[in-house]
Every structure is written in structure tokens, then in C-alpha cells.
């Protein structure tokens, strides 16, 4: 894929796959979110069963200095359990909607995970030493008789097998009436925001019993409701700025310095619709499923059903770049509506240098776009191609009657196989792609 790696021979190759080979996938095992931490050394996944699995990158081997470390399981823990809201007779699923890492402050790591209603702050720490030689306790942990203690011992630290512990430090609950769709850690590293269909709340990481409601679009009469909030994110450098997107395809940028309740946006981003292309599905496919600021903070990217758009924060009337993800599905919108696929929420991500973007599609395809050369490529996450260091072949979809040898017909795409969640290493060309219950990791080919 020319451009992203800076050379003309840049290619993606298979690194590893984590997951089961079962054809009958258990609902609880389906991956629902993927996120690298700030250094890229840890990779967290959440699934529909409420579990969080953290992978750690192994150190490079001295025997093979040119090979880069693989990601192996570091910690697995149950983050959320199924609950029942007795007042509303409503089941609350344990499914992890989002995971967000906090910057590392000490030896331990911290992350936020959320299901539909409750956000939890987890501390992940490890121990590889144990203390021995207590004065008041025996070696098996029982208290000693104080009258039999005749000498003072100095405890010593002895090496032990590494043990990773995940402990919940804070639980932020009871602040959302509707399902939480986004959490985002602020650049001050003290606050974060959470968004549901109609409200955005601002939390302090140390305070669990209250939050500030900074956006509320709930109308007095719910019959007048015309749009819902679909995603929200904090600016990477300015702690007072955040954006939220809507089901109408609009993005609002708000400044918390202007007002405590950001009902009036500072900037309003919307691309006018071409009346000639309007159809029954126009409103559905214009709904934004994800919004992400670039690392520089100058741009933001939005994903709707058929395309990815890059917006300059200084230009509100139209995006500066538009990339068609799977335009060949426009003729299939009717059947996609009938099987509910048209409501799928695809995510998108930037590479570390903001020079390329990635998002998912159907048939376990995922798309990459180089912003400098305007080239794009379609790749596939599949077990058939999962040989170590195997170079991924570009896939092409045929829309016409005649198709070439390497092309796949649009009619034979599998809409049950979809790449909704992707993540890009913040510093290197390593990507993680979630395909149902499998996590695929790819990296650029090193000559």
C-alpha cells in the first residue's frame, strides 16, 4: 500500500490471529470493541459477554532482531455482568460498548470500560515478587501469638511467577437513561465524557456520584424527536473542546468555555445533500456511526454507512476529503434494509501520522485510504490467508456482469461477516481488526 509506510514497496503482511476456529460462534464471544493504549504495547478487546482481554506485545527476541514482538494474552477479566433494572423491567446487557485507556502514570495501567449503563475504571497491575519473613504472621498467613514473638525479622522480597491483577477502582453509574454509545478521555487526563442517545455527561475520574450534563437534546415532547447522538469525542489537545455526531449526518463542535450547557454549538459541520440522489434510504445511510479527531487535532473523520469523510475544523460547509468505502452496495440498499445490515455501525481510525485512515466493510473486508496519494486498498481478514508473514493480497469487488479472475461478485458477499471494529497502533504500522470472535493483527512487511 504505497504511501503509508513512506516507501513504494509498502505491503501489509499477516502477523497473528487470536480466537477460536468454531463455525458456530457463541454470541458472548463476539468482539465488540478494540483499542490500543497510548504506547501501543497493550491492546484491549471487549466482547458481548462482558469480558475484557488485554494483549501485551512481547519484547523483540535477540535471536531474531528483525522480527517484532507478537501480542500475547496479558490479562483477562470479567468487566461487566448482566443486570436487571426493576423499575423499568429492563435487562441490561453485559456487552462492552467501548474501552478507553488512560495515560500511564505509574507501573500500573488504567482503562475505562462501559456497557449500556455503567462505566468502570479498572487498574491493571502486576506482581513478580512476594514478601517473606513477616513478624506477626506465619508463612501460611496465620497470625502468630504476640507473646511467642521473641525476635525481630526483616521481611525479604523473593521472586515469584508474574501475576497480573485487574481491580475495579471506580464505578460510574446511574447517569444515563439511554444506552451509552461513547466514552472519551479528555486531554487534561482528569475528566472524561460519556454520551448516550440524547445526552453527553462530563465526569471527573475521582468523583463517581455526580457528573455534569453538558449536552441535552431531549425535547419536551418526545414525539418531536428528530435526531439522536451517535458518537462523541474530546479534542486531543484542547480540554475544553469536544464534538458529537448525530443520526442526521451532522457534527457539532462545542466549547465548554462558552457555556456550561453546550446546547448551542460553536461550529456546525454538515454537507448539503444532492437533491438528485435523494432516496428512501438517504436519511438512514447519512447517519454517522463514528467520529475521530486526528492526532494533530486539525482534522476530524466521520464514518457514515457508505463513506468516510475528513473535515477541516476550520471549514464547516463540506468535508475536505471523501472516500467511498463500498459504493457498490448503493444498489443493494433495499435488501440491506430488510436484513437490518443498513443499521450496522462501522468504526474508523487514523494511523499515527494522520496520513492514512482505515475502516471496515462486509465479507471481512477492511479498507485503507492513503491521504497523500489518494490510493486505496481492500484487504481481507480470513483464516485461509493466515500464514505467518504472508503478504495480504488486494481484494476487488465486481459490480458488472463480467468479472475478472481475482474479483469477487457483489452478489456473493457475506453480510454476516463484517469488520465493525478496527484499531491502529499509535506509532507503528500495526493494525488490529476484529472479525466476529477473532482478532487479526497485521503489520507492514519489513524487507
N, C-alpha and C positions, 0 to 999 in steps of 0.2 A: 504494500500500500504506500505509494510514493508520497513523501512529504512529511508524514507524521514523525518518522524517525530521523528525518534530516538527510537521508540518502536515497539514491534511486533504486536500491536493492532491498528496500524495507519490506519484510514479509512477516505475517503472523504465523507462529507455529504452536502446536498443541503442547501444553505443559503437563496438566493433570486433570483428573476428574474425581470428584468426591460424590458418593451417593450409591444407591442400590441399583441393581440391574432389573429389578422386578418390573414386569409389564403392568401388573395391577398395582397402581400407586395408591397407597393409603392417603386419604385426604390430609391427615395430620402431618405427613412428611413433605408436603408441597412447600417449597421455599417462597416466602412472602416478602423478604427484603434482604439486601446485600449492601455492605458498607465497609470500606477500608478506613483504618484510623489515620490520624494526621501524618504519621511517618510511613504508612503503608506496610509496616511489619506485621500488623494484625488485620485479619479480615473476619468480620462478623456476619453471620446469616441468622435470620429468624424464620420460623416456619408456622404453619397453620395450627400446629399442636402446642404453640406457646413456648417452644424451646429456642434457646439461643446457642449456637455453636460458634466458637471462636477458633480460627486457624491462625497459627503463628508461622512466620517464614523461618525456615531453618537457615543457619549460617552456611556460607559457602564452604565447600569441602576443600581442604588443602590439596588433596589428591587430584581434584578436578577444579582448578581455579577458574576456568571459563564457564563452568556450569553454575547457574544461580539457584539459590535455595528454593526448595518446594515448600508449599504450605501444608502443615500437618496439624491435626486437631490439638488445640491447646487447652480448651475448657468447654464443657457442655453443661448447661444448667436449665432448669425449668423456670422461665421468667414469669409467665402468667398462667393462671388456672381458669377453667370455665367458671363463670359466676351467674347468679340469677338475681335480677332486680325485682324484688317482691312488690314494690309499689307500682311498677309498670307491667308486671308479668312478662318480663323480657329476659331472654337468655343473652348473656354477654360472652361472646366467643373469646377463646384464649389466643387466637391468631395474633401474631406480632405484625403490626402495620408498618412500623418504622423503627430503625435503630440509628442513633446518632452518637458518635464518640465525642468525648470531651478531651481537650488538650491534656497531655500527661504532665502532672505537677510533681510527682514523686515516683517511687518504684512501682506503685500500683497503677492500674489503668481504670478508667471510669467510662461508662456508657449509659445513655438513656434508651429505654425500650418502651414501646406503648402498644396496647391493644386498642379496642374501640373506646374505652372509657378511662383507663388508668395508666399513668406514666410512672415508670420506676427508674431510679438511679442505682446502678449496680457498680460495686467496686470489685475489680478482679486483681487479686494479689497472689503471689506465690511464695512458698517456703521451701528452702532446701537445707535448713539447719534446725536442730532441735536442742533444747536446753536440758542438761542432766546435772544432777547433784544438788537438788533443792534441799533446803534445810527443814522446811515444815511439811514436806510431802515425801512419801516413798517413791521408788522408781515406777510403781504401777499407779501412782496418782493419789493414793490414800493418805489422809492427814496423819502425821506422826504424833505420838504423845509428847506434849511440850516438856514434861518432866524427864523424858528419856533423852532429850537432846543435850549432849554434853560438849559437842564441838561445833565449830562454825565451818561450813563448807562454802567454797566459792563455786557457783554453777559454771559449767563449761558448755560451749556450743559445739555440737557434733554434727557432721554432715549426714543428711538423710535423702531419700528419694524425693525428687521435686513434687510438690503438691500444690495444685492451683485451686484457690478458693474464690467463689463468687458470692458476695454477700450484698443484700439489698440495704442501701444506706438511706434512701428517701422513697416515699410513696406519695405521688401527687394524684389525688383522686377527687371525685365529686365536683368537677368544674365544667364538665361538658355534658350538655343534654343530648347532643347528636354525636355521631361517630367521629373520632379523631382521625384525620387523614394526613396530618403533617406535624412534625416537631423539628425545630431548628435551633441550634445553639448559637447564641449571639457572640459577636466578636469581643465583647467585654469579658467573656468566659464566666460571668456571674449570673446571667439571665438566659432564658430561652423562651421561645414561643411555641404554642400548640394551637392547631386550628381544627375546627370541625366544619360542618356544612354551613353554619351561619355565624360563627363567632371565632375570633382569634384572641387568645389569652396570653399574657406575659407573666412568666414565673421567675422568682428568684430561686437559685439552686439550693439555698439553705432554708427556704420557707415553704412548707408543704400545705399549710391550712388556708392559704389565700393566694389568689392571683389577680392581676389587673386585666379587665376586659378592654382590649384596645380597638377591636372592630366588632360591630354588631350589625348585621344586615337583616335581622329578623323583622319583618313588617308587623304592624299592629294586627292586621288581619292576614292569617297565613294563606288565604285564598289569593292574595295579591303577590305571593312569592313568585318571582320570575327567574331567579338565578341562585346558585349555591356556590360556596367557596370550595375549590377543588385542591388547592395546594398553597403553601405559604413558606417563605424562606427569608432569613435575616441576611442583610448585606455582609459580605466577608470582612469589611474594614470599618464601616460606619455603624456603630451600635444603635444609632437612632433611626436607621432606615431599614425597611422591610418591604416585601412585595407579597401580594396574594392574587391568585388567578381565579377565574370563575367559569362556570359551565356555559357562559355566553361567549367565551373566547376572548375575554378582556383581562388585562392585568392592571392592577392598581399599585402604585408605589407610594408608600406613606412615610411621613417623617414624624416621629414621636415628639420632636421638639415643638411642632406646630400646635398640637392639641393632645390632651390625654386620651380622648376618644377619637380615633382616626377614621371617622365616618366619611370625612372629606379627604380624598386622596390628594397628594402633591402632584402626581403625574398619572395620566390615564393612557394606557397603550392599547390600541385597537386597530386592526387592519380592516378598512372598509370592504364589505363583501361585493363581489361582482354579481350584479342582478341577473346576468345572463346564465350564470352557473347555479343559481339557487334551485334547491330541490327539497323534497320532504325531509331528507336526512341532513340538510345543511346545518341546522342548529345542533344536532347530536354530534356530528363529526368536528364541529368547531370548538367543542368543549375541551379545555386544556387539562391534561392529566398530570402534568409535571412542570415545574418551573425551577430553574437553577441559575444562580449567578455564576459568572466566570470567576476564576481565581483572582483576576485583576480587579474585579468589581466594576469594570467599564460596561460589560455586556450582560445580558441575561438570555437564557434559552428557554423556549416553551415547546412542549410536545402536545399536539392535538392528534386526532385519530390517523390522519394520512400524512402529516408533515411535521418537520422540526423547523422552528423559526428562531433566528438570532436577532435580538433587539439591542440597539444602542440606547443607553439610558438617557441620552440627550435628544433622542428623536422618537416622538410618541406616535406619529401618524402611520408608520408602517415599519416592518422589520427590515433590517439591512441585508439579511440573508434568509432564504427559504430553501429547504431541502425536502424533496419528495421521498418519503420512506417506502411506501408501497402504493403508488398511484394506480397500479394495475387492479387494485381492489375497488376502485370507484364504481366499476360496472357490477360489482358483487354486493353492493351495499344492502340490497333488498334481502338476500339470503343471510348476510351477516347480522342484519337486524332481527331476523326470525330466530337465529340461534344465539342471540344475545352477545355475540362477539363484538358488535359495534360499541358496546359499553366497556370493553377492556381498557384498562388504564396502564398505558406504557410509560416507563420512566426513561430519562435521558441523562447523559453525564458528559462532562468535559474531560479532556486529558489534562495533565499537569501544566502544560504550557498554553492552554486555551486555543491550540492550533487545530484541534480535531474534536469531533463530537461523536457519540455513539448512542444508539437506541435499538430497541428490539422490534421484531416482526413475528409473523407466523411461520410455521413449518420449522421451528427452532432456528430461524434465520435472525441474524442481527446485522445492523447497517452501521458503517462508519463513513464519515464525511470529513475530508481534508479542507479546511477553510482557506488555505493559501492557494492550493492548486485547483480547488473545486472538484477534485476527483472523489468518487465514492466507490464503495465495495460492499458486496453482500457476502457474508460468511455464515457457516452453519455449525451449530454445536451438536454433534452427534457422536455416539459411541463407535460408529463404523470408522470414523476418521481419527479415533483416539489412540493413535500410536505415539509413543514418546518422540518429541521433536519433529513430528510430522507437520509439514507445511500445509496450511489451510488453503484449499482451492476456492477461488471466487465462484459464487453461485449466481446463475442468471434465471430470471423467470420469463417465460414466453407467454405473450398475450395473443399472438396471431394464430392462424390455423397451422402454419408450418413452424416447427420448432427445430432448432439445431440440436446436435448431439449432446452438448453439455447443459442444455437448458431444461428447466422443469416447467411443465404446463401450469398455468394459474388454476386450472380446474382440479389439479391433483395435489394442491397444497393441503396440509393437515392443519386445520384451525384449532385442534385440541392441543397442538404443540406450539407454545408461544413463549417468547422471551419478553417478560414484563420487567424484569429487574436486572440491571447491569451496574457495574462499578469499575472505575478506572483508578489504578494506583496513582497517588498524588505526585509522584516524582519520576516514575519509570513507565515504560510501555508494557505494563502487565494489566490484564483485564480479567474480571470475574463475571461470569454470565450464569444466571440461574435458569435452568430449563426443567420445569416441573420439580422433581425431587433431586435433581443432580446439579452440582455446582461445577462448572467448567472453568479452568484457568488457562489463559493463553498468554504468550509473551512474544515479543518481536524476535526474529531469528538473528542470532549472532554468528557471524561468519567465523 
